[in-house]
Amino acid sequence: MKFVARTGVAAIFGLLITGATVGGHVEGKSAPPLKRVAHTSGVSSCSEGEHTQTPGSSSGGLTNHISPDSSSMMTCVADDNIAARHSAKGAMNALQAPRVLMRANAVAMESARNAFPYGACTWYADQRYHDLHGTYVPWTDNANAWQWPQRANEYGWRVSSTPQVGSIIVLQSGVQGASWLGHVGVVEQVKGNSSVIASSMNWGANPWAVTRWQFHTGPGVTFISQ
């Protein structure tokens, strides 16, 4: 009876130990934990096919967040995980590339034509400047005549108070008879008395005709060139 009792106790104790050991795996297979290794300068303790990642460093644009008390440790990350991150980043860039290209093409198309309504002083100034220099102004929105100096600055064009033949003259609202929208034309001649002769449309008695008028330099008058 003593032998049987001892045998039964041993069997039950063995089952308890086995259950405790197996119990950690009953819920199914989980992802292998990250392997933490001590940091040794110039030496990697990771296995083949793994990559060392120090606390706070990033890989593929993703940061490895580790508690501050582990600053002397490194994490071993599988190389295929790093490759997957880089692949995902490359895919995002590939998706954005067509949008950037379409936007650039749209800007180029706008710069390759006269986008202003025919008969407006802005249409004539843009067309005349293109006839003289082979290029249209690149700004097409927020581009009333009085706004041209600001838009020219934004696009890196030269804005000056000194006239040159072939430059665009801009009159601000109300200056020398300009309407509240301002007025633009192209300088055809620079005279010696601080005045210029400029050609333009939508000025004078016949707004649809191209006319030449004398304008004076001074406040509210600027000149634009590329």
DAPE-V95797 format. One record per helix or strand. SS is the DSSP state (2 for helix, 1 for strand). FROM is the first residue (numbers start at 1). LEN is the number of residues. If there is no record, write none. Layout:
SS_FROM_LEN, SS_FROM_LEN
This chain:
2_2_22, 1_35_4, 1_40_1, 1_43_1, 1_50_5, 1_58_2, 1_62_2, 2_68_3, 1_73_6, 2_79_33, 2_121_13, 2_145_10, 1_158_3, 1_168_4, 2_175_3, 1_183_8, 1_195_6, 1_211_6, 1_221_5
